[in-house]
Amino acid sequence: MSWKEAWRPWYPIVVFVFYVLQGFYMTGLTVYTSVYVTDVFNLPPDNISLVYALLMSPTYLKMGIIWISDKFPIGRYGRRRPYMAISAILFAISFGVLSLISTYGLLWIGMVIISLLCWVMADGSLDGLTIDITPPDKMGLMQGMAWGGRALGAALGGITTAFISGLFGWTTTVLIIGAMATLMSLSGVLIKEPKITKERLPNSVKLKAVVKKRETWLGITYLFISWTVGALSIIFGPFLLEYLNVDTVQMGWCISLMNLGTFLGCIIMGKFSDIIGTRKANYIANILALGGVCLFSFGFLHSITWLFAFAIILGILTGPQNVAQLRLMMELSPPEIGATMFSIFASISNFSAAIGLMLISLFTPFTGSFIAILFAMIPLTVVCNIILPFMKLYEPIKAKPTKKPSE
């Protein structure tokens, strides 16, 4: 059974719910761990960096973990949904234990690592499942709902976590974060998985075919260059604090509003990319992202009204680039190893964003201007646009004009 038999029109709604819950869970977990390592455990700064490096270990092993989902189905239940169900059970256990811990130790570290391990497995399994069941003309819709949902969940998660923890304490808050994570994994199980056949499982021949494919390497190059601009949204918070001297409350609101703008931009670009095709969608999204770069030059117009508008517009301009690139990643990931390939592309993209951050950090002192290095990223976007025409990407089929009957 291929996507032609597996696809259901309501699956994008399931994916949207999954990622709204994921955005809430990830933001809530970030707030929780930040508060605990600093205010509750009172760890020294040098220890905090080491602890975070340890906590994030599941993300370093993401490709190996997700390979399990591609390679090893569990009986007749498939190779995607069982791993999401297992993640849901482990989420419930780990957050139940975390809600009872108030002292720093190996147990606390272990439970946080397990929760992130569950996230890697559930998220990667859903990525693979969406590649299994999504027709080419719905990939943009699916990624728009996914990335937009995650942005909306992140916007709600930060504010809600801070509010609930202030009213009810961290025990209740941790249980709520865990409930969101558990529901996230269970929601993905609602999508029916195509029947597993020998042809749909990975093997060495299929892996070699992917490695030799021109689009694979062009896609890697394109994503590596284009995601450098992804650093723009990552440094939005530090930009507000360092250059505009806002307080932490204002920064929190601005980041939430940026996520709301990202939600809007992603939803619109998702459907739009299905109409115009992947190549044109990436062209337009890259131009919009450059508009986001230019927007930073107006940061000096410091008023709270402008800051809130600035945040929303920045999200609207940068969100579409994520969706267009994720759609491209989805197309370049063959179903047999869909989860693994998608995670490889995602890892390359994350590394590229880190390179962008390092460029800003290294060159800003030499240019004397934070804005100057952002504009220096413009040539990178131009270069990545040159790569797009050399890839075979989805284009909508144009209806042939009907001939008028001769009179």
C-alpha positions in Angstrom: 0.0 0.0 0.0 1.5 3.3 -1.1 0.5 6.9 -0.2 -2.2 6.6 -2.8 -4.1 4.2 -0.6 -2.8 5.5 2.8 -3.5 9.2 2.5 -6.4 10.8 4.3 -7.4 14.5 4.0 -7.5 14.9 7.8 -3.9 13.7 8.3 -2.5 17.3 8.2 -4.7 18.1 11.2 -3.2 15.2 13.1 0.3 16.5 12.2 -0.7 20.0 13.3 -1.8 18.8 16.7 1.3 16.7 17.1 3.6 19.7 16.5 1.5 22.1 18.6 2.0 19.7 21.5 5.7 19.3 20.5 6.3 23.0 20.5 4.6 23.3 24.0 6.6 20.3 25.3 10.0 21.5 24.0 9.5 25.1 25.2 8.2 23.9 28.6 11.1 21.5 29.1 13.6 24.3 28.2 12.0 26.7 30.7 11.9 23.9 33.4 15.5 22.7 33.0 16.7 26.4 32.9 15.0 27.2 36.1 16.1 24.0 37.9 19.8 24.1 37.0 20.1 27.8 38.0 17.5 28.6 40.7 16.7 25.2 42.3 20.0 23.2 42.0 22.2 26.3 42.1 24.8 24.8 39.7 27.8 27.0 38.9 27.9 28.3 35.3 30.7 26.0 34.1 28.8 22.9 35.4 25.6 24.1 33.6 27.3 24.0 30.2 28.5 20.4 30.9 25.1 19.3 32.1 23.4 20.7 29.0 25.9 18.9 26.8 25.0 15.7 28.5 21.3 16.3 28.5 21.4 16.9 24.7 23.2 13.6 24.0 20.1 12.0 22.3 20.1 14.7 19.7 23.7 13.8 18.8 22.7 10.2 18.1 19.5 11.1 16.3 20.3 9.5 12.9 21.3 6.2 14.6 18.2 6.1 16.7 15.9 7.0 13.8 17.5 4.3 11.6 15.8 1.8 13.9 12.4 3.1 12.8 13.4 2.6 9.1 15.0 -0.8 9.4 13.1 -2.7 12.1 9.3 -2.9 12.0 7.6 -4.4 15.1 5.6 -7.4 13.9 2.4 -6.4 12.0 2.2 -3.1 13.8 4.6 -1.4 11.5 7.8 0.6 11.8 6.5 4.0 12.8 3.5 3.8 15.1 5.0 1.3 17.6 7.9 3.5 18.3 5.6 6.5 18.9 3.5 4.4 21.3 6.7 3.3 23.2 7.7 6.9 23.4 4.4 7.9 24.9 4.8 5.3 27.7 8.3 6.4 28.5 7.3 10.0 28.4 4.7 9.4 31.1 7.1 7.5 33.3 10.0 10.0 32.9 7.9 13.1 33.7 6.1 11.3 36.5 9.5 10.7 38.1 10.8 14.2 37.3 7.8 15.7 39.1 9.0 14.1 42.3 12.6 15.2 42.1 13.9 18.3 43.9 17.6 17.5 44.2 20.2 17.3 41.6 21.7 13.9 40.7 22.0 11.1 38.2 18.3 10.2 38.4 17.3 13.7 37.3 19.8 13.7 34.5 18.7 10.3 33.4 15.0 11.2 33.3 15.6 14.3 31.2 17.8 12.3 28.8 15.0 9.7 28.5 12.4 12.4 27.7 14.6 13.8 25.0 15.3 10.3 23.7 11.5 9.8 23.4 11.3 13.1 21.5 13.9 12.0 19.0 12.2 8.7 18.4 8.6 10.1 18.2 9.6 13.0 16.0 11.7 11.0 13.7 9.1 8.3 13.4 6.4 10.8 12.5 8.8 12.4 9.9 9.2 9.0 8.3 5.5 8.3 8.5 4.6 11.5 6.7 7.0 10.7 4.0 5.4 7.3 3.7 1.9 8.6 3.2 2.0 12.1 1.8 1.4 12.7 -2.0 3.7 15.2 -3.7 0.9 17.8 -4.1 0.3 17.8 -0.3 3.9 17.9 1.0 3.8 21.7 1.4 0.5 21.6 3.3 1.9 18.9 5.6 5.2 20.8 6.4 3.3 24.1 6.8 1.0 22.5 9.3 4.0 20.9 11.1 6.3 23.9 11.4 3.4 26.3 11.9 2.0 24.1 14.6 5.4 23.8 16.4 5.7 27.6 16.3 2.2 28.1 17.7 3.0 25.5 20.4 6.2 27.2 21.3 4.4 30.6 21.6 1.9 29.1 23.9 4.3 26.9 25.8 6.6 29.6 27.1 3.9 31.9 28.4 1.8 29.0 29.8 4.7 27.3 31.6 5.7 30.5 33.3 2.1 31.2 34.3 1.3 27.7 35.7 4.6 27.4 37.5 3.9 30.7 39.3 0.4 29.6 40.4 0.7 25.9 41.1 4.5 25.2 41.4 6.8 23.0 39.4 5.4 19.6 40.4 2.1 20.4 38.6 3.9 22.1 35.8 6.2 19.2 35.1 3.2 16.8 35.0 1.4 19.1 32.5 4.5 19.2 30.3 4.7 15.4 30.4 1.0 15.1 29.5 1.6 17.3 26.5 4.6 15.1 25.4 2.6 11.9 26.0 -0.4 13.2 24.0 2.0 14.3 21.2 3.3 10.8 20.7 -0.2 9.2 20.9 -1.6 11.6 18.3 0.8 10.4 15.7 -0.5 6.9 16.1 -3.8 8.0 14.6 -2.2 8.0 11.1 -2.5 4.7 9.4 0.8 3.2 8.3 1.3 1.7 4.8 1.7 -2.1 4.8 5.3 -3.1 5.3 6.8 -5.1 2.3 10.3 -6.2 1.6 10.5 -3.5 -1.1 9.8 -0.8 1.4 12.6 -1.7 3.8 16.1 -0.3 3.4 19.1 -2.3 2.0 22.6 -1.6 0.8 21.5 -1.3 -2.9 19.0 1.4 -2.0 21.4 3.2 0.2 24.0 3.2 -2.6 21.4 4.6 -5.0 20.7 7.5 -2.7 24.3 8.2 -2.2 25.0 8.3 -5.9 22.0 10.5 -6.7 22.8 14.0 -7.9 19.9 15.5 -6.1 21.1 14.2 -2.8 24.3 16.1 -2.9 22.8 19.2 -4.5 20.2 19.2 -1.7 22.9 18.8 1.0 24.8 21.8 -0.5 21.7 23.9 -0.9 20.5 23.3 2.7 24.0 23.8 4.1 24.2 27.3 2.5 20.6 28.4 2.8 20.1 27.5 6.5 22.9 29.8 7.5 20.3 32.5 7.4 18.4 30.4 10.0 20.7 31.9 12.6 18.7 35.1 12.2 15.7 34.0 14.3 18.0 32.2 16.8 19.8 35.4 17.8 16.6 37.5 17.9 16.5 37.3 21.7 20.1 38.3 22.2 19.7 41.1 19.6 16.8 42.5 21.7 18.8 42.3 24.9 22.2 43.5 23.6 21.3 46.2 21.1 17.8 47.4 22.1 18.2 47.0 25.9 14.8 45.5 26.4 14.0 43.7 29.7 13.4 40.0 29.9 9.6 40.3 30.1 9.5 42.3 26.8 11.9 39.9 25.2 9.6 37.0 26.2 6.6 38.6 24.6 8.6 39.5 21.5 9.7 35.8 21.1 6.2 34.6 21.5 4.9 37.1 19.0 7.7 36.1 16.5 6.5 32.5 16.9 2.9 33.6 16.2 4.2 35.3 13.0 6.1 32.2 12.1 2.9 30.2 12.5 1.1 32.5 10.0 4.0 32.5 7.5 4.3 28.7 7.6 0.6 27.9 7.1 0.4 30.3 4.1 3.6 29.1 2.5 2.7 25.4 3.0 -0.4 25.5 0.8 1.2 28.0 -1.6 4.2 25.7 -2.3 1.8 23.0 -3.4 0.3 25.4 -5.9 3.5 26.9 -7.4 6.0 24.0 -6.9 9.1 23.5 -4.7 11.6 25.5 -6.7 9.5 28.7 -6.9 8.5 28.3 -3.3 12.2 28.3 -2.3 13.0 31.3 -4.5 10.2 33.3 -2.9 11.0 32.1 0.7 14.7 33.0 0.3 13.7 36.5 -0.8 11.3 36.9 2.1 14.1 35.7 4.5 16.4 38.5 3.1 13.6 40.9 3.9 13.9 39.6 7.5 17.6 40.5 7.4 16.8 44.0 6.2 14.2 44.4 8.9 17.0 44.3 11.5 18.3 47.6 10.2 15.2 49.2 11.6 15.8 47.9 15.1 16.8 51.4 16.3 13.2 52.5 16.1 12.8 51.5 19.7 9.2 51.6 21.0 7.2 48.8 22.5 4.7 49.0 19.7 7.4 48.7 17.0 9.1 45.9 18.8 5.9 43.8 18.9 5.2 44.6 15.2 8.9 43.8 14.4 8.6 40.4 16.1 5.5 39.4 14.2 6.8 40.6 10.8 10.1 38.8 11.4 8.3 35.5 12.0 6.1 36.0 8.9 9.1 36.6 6.7 11.4 33.9 8.1 8.8 31.1 8.6 8.2 30.4 4.9 11.9 29.6 4.3 11.7 26.8 6.8 8.6 25.3 5.2 10.0 25.5 1.7 13.3 23.9 2.7 11.5 21.2 4.7 9.3 20.4 1.7 12.5 20.0 -0.3 14.0 17.7 2.3 10.8 15.6 2.3 11.0 15.2 -1.5 14.7 14.1 -1.4 14.0 11.5 1.3 13.0 8.1 -0.3 10.3 6.3 1.7 12.6 3.2 2.3 14.9 5.3 4.4 12.7 8.4 4.8 13.1 9.0 8.5 16.9 8.6 8.3 17.4 10.8 5.3 15.1 13.5 6.7 17.1 13.5 9.9 20.4 13.7 8.0 19.1 16.7 6.1 17.8 18.3 9.3 21.2 17.7 11.0 23.0 19.4 8.2 20.6 22.3 8.4 21.1 22.7 12.1 24.9 22.6 11.6 24.5 25.3 9.0 22.6 27.5 11.4 25.3 27.0 13.9 27.9 28.1 11.3 25.8 31.2 10.8 25.9 32.0 14.5 29.7 31.5 14.5 30.0 33.9 11.5 28.1 36.5 13.4 30.2 36.0 16.5 33.5 36.0 14.7 33.0 38.9 12.3 30.9 41.4 14.2 33.9 42.7 16.2 35.8 43.3 12.9 33.0 45.1 11.2 32.0 47.0 14.3 28.4 46.4 13.4 26.0 43.6 14.2 23.9 44.5 11.1 26.8 44.4 8.7 27.4 40.7 9.1 23.7 40.0 8.6 23.8 41.7 5.3 27.0 39.7 4.5 24.7 36.7 4.4 22.9 38.0 1.4 25.5 36.6 -1.1 25.0 33.1 0.5 21.3 33.2 -0.3 22.1 34.3 -3.8 24.4 31.3 -4.2 21.9 28.8 -2.9 19.3 30.1 -5.4 21.7 29.3 -8.2 21.7 25.6 -7.1 17.9 25.2 -7.3 17.5 24.9 -11.1 19.8 21.9 -11.2 17.5 19.8 -9.0 14.5 17.8 -10.1 11.8 19.1 -7.8 8.0 18.9 -7.7 6.1 21.1 -10.1 2.3 21.1 -10.2 0.8 19.5 -13.4 -0.7 22.1 -15.5 -4.1 21.3 -16.9 -4.0 21.1 -20.7 -6.4 23.6 -22.4 -9.4 21.9 -23.8 -10.0 22.4 -27.5 -13.1 24.1 -28.5 -15.3 22.0 -30.7 -15.2 23.1 -34.3 -18.3 24.8 -35.5 
